[in-house]
């Protein structure tokens, strides 16, 4: 059965998602994965992601990962759980 519900463009719907937000989450997750696998080495992480090192730096900043991400990757490289 097809519902003929009409959703106004300016009204948020409980079924709606923000594509931009989800893409940022996926990007941050992949950067976290690459930095963890490379033990915080951004050049190696960039190679894993098949992007330039400078692009990785830009994306780290855009995702707001910064220092916290470096700490998590460093902890992972020493076998410590990230806080």
N, C-alpha and C positions, 0 to 999 in steps of 0.2 A: 504494500500500500504506500502510495506517495502522499506525503503531507504537503499541503499547500500553505506552509507557514512563510510568512514574509518577515525578513529581518531587515530592520532599518540600518543603514550604513554607519550611523553615528551611535547606535545602541550596542553595547557589548553583549554578547550572547554567552551563556554558560558553556556552550560547546566550542567557543572560539579559542584560538591560541595565537600568540604573537610569534610570527615566523622569525622576526629579527631576534627576539629573545631566545628562541630555541636554537637558532644558528650560533649565537654567541655562546650558549651553553655547550653545544657540540664542539665548537672551536676551542673553548677553554679546556674541555675534557681531553681533546686530542693533544693539545699543547702540554697539558699535565702529564699525559701518558708518555709523550716523547721525551720530556725533561726527566721524568723518573727513569725511563729506560736508559737514557744517556747519562744518568747520574748528575744532572744539572749542566752538562756541557751543551751550550746553545748551538754550537756548530754541528755537533752530532745530531742534536734534536732537529735542527733545520733539515739535515739530510734525510732523516727518517720521515719527515713531513713533506719532503721534496719541494722545499721553498728556500729562498735565500736567507742567510743569517740575519740580514738587516730587516727582512720582512717578518721574521720570527720576533725580533725585538719590538717591532711596531705592533704586532698582534698581541704580544704579552702585555704591552702597555694598554692597548685598546680594551682587552678583556679584564684589565685590572688585576692581573696576576702578580706582577712585580715581586717584591721581597718575599711574601708569603709562599709563593711558588718555589722560589729558590731554596727556601728553608725546607719545604716538603721534599724536594728532590734530593737535597743534601742528606736529610734524615733517612730517606729511602736507600741512598747509596751506602749508608752505614748500618743498614738493617734495623733502624729505629722507626717506630711508628710515627707518622706525622700527627701533630696536635691540631 
